Amino acid sequence: MKYLFLALAIIFEVIGSSFVKLSEGFTKLIPTSITIVAYVISFYFFSQTLKSLPLGVAYAIWGGLGIVLTAVISVVFFKQSIDFPAILGILLIVSGVIIMNVFSKTMS
């Protein structure tokens, strides 16, 4: 259940981040409202995750995967470009999350 809550927290955080862009500096009501609701839902599920995962580990996964998914959204939906150093950085983030999940005793 902890990973389901973490996945939902990440998904809603990415939705919130995407709608920040669409809100145009919080000048558009609907995207701004979606941003706020998505972040509230994200923090709720993240708080549920913290009942069973250590804060540092949960936050690293939440932040890392949120960064990766937000970068993908920016390329696919907002047609923003991403260069090699950014791709390399994203791969390092993913590698770090995998290493934590596979090798860390903190994950238990």
N, C-alpha and C positions, 0 to 999 in steps of 0.2 A: 504494500500500500504506500510505503514511503516514496518509492520511485514513481508511482502514479501521481501522487501529490506534487512531487518535484517536477515531473513532466508538465503537469497542468500549470504550475507556477511559471515555468519557462515559456510555455505557449502564450499565456496571457501577458507576460512581460514583453514578448516580441510583438504581440498585437498592440500593446500600449505604446511601445517605441515607434512602431510603424505609423500609428495614428498621430503621434507628436509631429511627425513630418507633415502629415496631411492637415493638421490643425492650423498650419501657417502662423506659428507664434501664438497659438491659442486665440486666434481671431475668428475661427469657424466653430460654431456651437456644436454641431454633431461630432466631428472628429475629436474635439476637446472633451466632450462627454464620454465618448468611447475610450479615450486615453485614460481618463480618471477611473472609470468602471473597470477597465482591464487591469490597471495597476492595483486597485483595491482587491480584486479577485486574485491576482498574482501573489500579493503579499499574504493573503489569507492562506492560500495553498502552501506558500513557503513556510508560514508559521506552523502549519500542520506537519510539514516535512521535518522541521526542527525538533519535533517530539521524538523522532527515532534516528536522526542522523546528526552528527556533530556539526556545529555551525560552520566551521572552516571548510569542511568537505562539501557540505550542501551549498554554501555560497560559491565555492570554486566551480562546482558543476553548473549551478544556476547562472552565474556570470559568464562562464566560459561558453556554454552552449547558447546562451542568449546572444553573445557577441557573434558567434558563428552564424546562427539563424538570422540575426538582424542584417549581417553582411550579405547573406544570400538574398534576403528580401530586397535589400537596396539595389542589388544587381538585377534581379528578375523583374521586380515590379516598378522600381523607380529609374531603371536604366542607368544607374550610376556605375562607373568603371571601377575596377579594382586591379591594382598592380601586383607584381611579383612579391615585393616585400610584405604587402598586406596578406597575400595568399600564404606566404611562408609563416607569418605570424599566426594566422588562423590554424594552420596545420600544427604549429607548436602548442596552441591552446588545446586542440583536440587530443594531441599526444599526451599532454599533461593530464587531462581528464581520464584518458584510458589508463595511464600509468597508475593514477590514484585508485581507480576502480579495480584494477587487476592485482596490484602489489601492496597497497596500503593496508595495514592492520587496523587503521582508524576507521575503515569502512564497516567493520563488524558491528 
